[in-house]
Each structure stands twice: as structure tokens, then as C-alpha cells.
Amino acid sequence: MTIKNPQQAYYQALVLAITAETEEQHKECVSMAESFAANLSDKQQKECQNKIVSILKKGDFYTPQEC
């Protein structure tokens, strides 16, 4: 998958932070997500966060193209 915009980058960084195998990887991904978030509106950030929560609740693990 090619990341095409800051919203996708933010989403992927959040997913990677959640699934990181080490604390160091987790912190690195959180840092990336925070930097991508600077380019997004609060609404866009919330959309991505809500999508991740929805996926986690359903156990429907896939990578959507847009949040």
C-alpha cells in the first residue's frame, strides 16, 4: 500500500503504535502519528481514531484506503 496523504499516514502510524512489538517501536510510531496529526484537522484525526476503535471492537483487521 502506498500512503497518499497525511490522513493515511496518521492512520498507519496509529495502527503501528498499537501493534508494535517493543516499547521503543511503540514510542517511535506515536511520535510519527503526532507529527502527521499536525497536518490534520481534529475531525480527520477523530475519524481515524474512531475507525481503529471500530475495527478493534469488531475484530475486522484490514487496512482501509481512507479513514
RODO-2510 file (C-alpha; in nm, 4 decimals, decimal comma):
residues 67
     n   res          X          Y          Z
     1     m     0,0000     0,0000     0,0000
     2     t     0,1265     0,3434    -0,0918
     3     i     0,0434     0,6168     0,1560
     4     k    -0,1052     0,9030    -0,0417
     5     n    -0,1929     1,1674     0,2160
     6     p    -0,1317     1,2747     0,5765
     7     q    -0,4557     1,1130     0,6942
     8     q    -0,3447     0,7712     0,5712
     9     a    -0,0004     0,8252     0,7241
    10     y    -0,1599     0,9160     1,0570
    11     y    -0,3857     0,6112     1,0471
    12     q    -0,0977     0,3762     0,9670
    13     a     0,1216     0,5258     1,2396
    14     l    -0,1577     0,4705     1,4939
    15     v    -0,2023     0,1101     1,3835
    16     l     0,1709     0,0503     1,4039
    17     a     0,1803     0,2062     1,7515
    18     i    -0,0930    -0,0322     1,8667
    19     t     0,0723    -0,3374     1,7156
    20     a     0,4350    -0,2522     1,7957
    21     e     0,6303    -0,5396     1,9434
    22     t     0,8518    -0,3256     2,1649
    23     e     0,8105    -0,0128     2,3736
    24     e     1,0739     0,1591     2,1585
    25     q     0,8787     0,0858     1,8383
    26     h     0,5579     0,1991     2,0070
    27     k     0,7109     0,5328     2,1083
    28     e     0,8545     0,5863     1,7599
    29     c     0,5158     0,5249     1,5983
    30     v     0,3381     0,7517     1,8463
    31     s     0,5889     1,0243     1,7627
    32     m     0,5241     0,9749     1,3904
    33     a     0,1475     0,9872     1,4473
    34     e     0,1819     1,3110     1,6405
    35     s     0,3804     1,4709     1,3598
    36     f     0,1278     1,3573     1,0960
    37     a    -0,1566     1,4836     1,3150
    38     a    -0,0180     1,8364     1,2847
    39     n    -0,1342     1,8289     0,9207
    40     l    -0,4874     1,7138     1,0011
    41     s    -0,7974     1,8734     1,1412
    42     d    -0,9380     1,7490     1,4692
    43     k    -1,2215     1,5938     1,2696
    44     q    -0,9825     1,3981     1,0462
    45     q    -0,7887     1,2752     1,3492
    46     k    -1,1075     1,1647     1,5224
    47     e    -1,2267     0,9826     1,2064
    48     c    -0,9086     0,7751     1,2021
    49     q    -0,9240     0,7072     1,5740
    50     n    -1,2889     0,6033     1,5523
    51     k    -1,2153     0,3725     1,2580
    52     i    -0,9438     0,1976     1,4572
    53     v    -1,1689     0,1603     1,7610
    54     s    -1,4438     0,0207     1,5387
    55     i    -1,2063    -0,2315     1,3807
    56     l    -1,0733    -0,3398     1,7198
    57     k    -1,4254    -0,3875     1,8552
    58     k    -1,5331    -0,5948     1,5541
    59     g    -1,2071    -0,7810     1,5117
    60     d    -1,2210    -0,6814     1,1441
    61     f    -0,8486    -0,6350     1,0838
    62     y    -0,7809    -0,4923     0,7396
    63     t    -0,6250    -0,1746     0,6041
    64     p    -0,8821     0,0659     0,4614
    65     q    -0,7763     0,3129     0,1931
    66     e    -0,9308     0,6077     0,3742
    67     c    -1,0226     0,6591     0,7365
***
